[in-house]
Amino acid sequence: MRLFDQWTLDAIRAEGAPMSWFEEQRFDWIPQIINAMDQIMSGRTIVLVCDHDRQWFSHYILDTINKKLKERPLIPIASLDALYPHLNRLDDVDGMDTLIDMLDLSFKGEYFFWYIGKGGDERRSDIVKRSDNALMWMMDENYPNALSLRSYDSHIDIKLLQLYRLFDRTLAAVLFGEIDVHA
């Protein structure tokens, strides 16, 4: 099996010049993806959370991750907005505690957050930041163990799609035993 770091670099380079921006950032990516792949392989459900400006991306991920043409096992994934439609009205710590309790009961603690969006005062990021094992693509904030992006980047939508493509390729390679993320 190939070393995961080298596999990731090769996958980035295979995308060509448009993704060269990510070569250096892969060092922030790799520990997060290892953690996410471990959780997926152990059967945990992904609870997808996006800020308001990235709701389109949430729909895209949910529509594409389990497409039949991928011919792979289905990945358990749910949008937090679908699980709790009143998410936008959540405005205090007690409400967040109650939401986390509901998720813990629903998934028996076998879930992890995947957050894509702004940090700072974004309430949705506050919910995810309470978790130690979240996959975070954080914008406009340098947060520990998060991939840092800039929401004001004129190519942010393209970059998100490129990152998702890399995530999806990694997931397929792990599921089919082509790579070991710990090698």
N, C-alpha and C positions, 0 to 999 in steps of 0.2 A: 504494500500500500504506500501511496505517496504521502509525503509530509504535507499536512494541512496548510501550512503557511505557503509552501511552494505551489500547491494546488490552487490556492486562492489567488496568488500572484499570476499564475498562468491563466486563470479564468478571467481576471481583470484585463490582462494583456490581450486575450482572445477577443475581447470586445472592441479593441482598437483604441485609437486616440481619444474618442469621446469619453472614455472612462479612465484615462490616465490620471485624472485629478484624484482618484481614489487609491493610487498605489501606496502613498505614505500613510493614509488614514486606515489602511487595512490592519495596522497594528492595534488600533482601537476597536476594530470590528471583530477580530479573531476571538478574543476572550468572550465577547458577548455571544457570538454565534456558537461557540463550543457549548456554552451554558444552555442556549436555546435548543440546540440539537440534542443535548443530553436529556432535556426535559421532554422534548417531543418523542424521543425514542423510549422514554419511560412511560409514555401514555398520557402525559399531562395535556390538558386543553389550553389552547391559546385564547386568551381574552384580549381581543384587539381594541385598542383605544386610540383614537385620533382626535386632535383638536378640530375646531370648527372649520378652519381653512383646509384641512386634509381629509374631510369626510369623503370626498371623491375617491381618495386613495384607499380608504377603508373599504368602500364598495368594490373597488378594483381587486383588492386582495381577496376579499370574500368570494368574488365571482370567479377568480382564476386559480386559487390554490388547489382546489379539488376538482378541476376539470377532468372529465373522463379521458380525454385524449392524452393525459399525462401517464396513464396506465401505471399508477402506483397506489399504494394504500391511501385511504382518505385520512386527512389530518383533522383532528378535532379542533375546531376554531369557532369562536362566536364573538360578535361585536358587543361591547359593553352597552352601547346604545340600544341594542335589541334586547339585552337582558334586563336593562333598567331604563325604560323610556324617559324617566324623570331626571336623568343625569344632569341636565342643564340647570335644574332647580336645587341641586345639592349645594349647600352653602356653609356647612359647618362640620366640625370634626365628628360630632355625634352621628351625623348623616353618613359620613364616610365610614365610620365604624360599623354602622348598620349594613351598609352596602357590602363591605368586606365580609361581614358575618354571613350575609345571604350567599355570596360567592363561595365561601368556605363550606356552607351547608350543601349548596347545589353541586359542587364539584368535589366534595369531601377533601378539600385542600389540594387537590391534584390539578392545579392550573397555574399559569403564569401570565403576566401582562406583557403585551407588546405595544409599546407607546410610540406614536409618531406625531410630533408636533412641538409647539413652543413650550418652553419651560416658564420660569418666572411666576407670574400671577395666574397662570392657566390652572384652573381647578382640577382638570382632568390629569394634568401631570402630578399634582399633589397626591391624588389617589394612588398613582403608580409608584411614586417615590417612596411610599410606605412599604413597598415590597423589596426584598433583598435580591430576588432572582428575576427581575424584569429585563426584557429586551427593550432598550430605549434608543430611539433615534430622535435626539433632543435638539431643538432649534433655539438659537439665540441664548443659550445658557451652557456653560461648561459644567456638567454634572458628572460625578464619579461613575465610572463604568457605563457611560453613555456615549454613543456616537454623536459627535457634535456637528451640526449643520447650521446653515444660516437661512432663515426664512426669506430674507431680502435678496438672496442670490437669484439672479435672473433666470437661472437654469435649474432651480430647485425641483420643479416637477419632473424634469428629465432625470435628474440625479436620483430622485426617489424611485422612479421606474427602473433605473439601472441597478440600484441597491436591491430592489425586490427581485429582479432577475437573478442577481448573484445569490440572494437568499434561496430562491427557488432551485437554482442549479445545485447549491450546496445541499439542500434538503434531499433532492433526488439522489445525489451521489452518496449521501449517508444512508438513505433508505435501501439503496441497492448494493451497499457494501463496496463502493468504488473508492471511498476514502474513509479514514478513521480520523475524526477531528482531534484525537489525542496523540496522533503520530507526528 
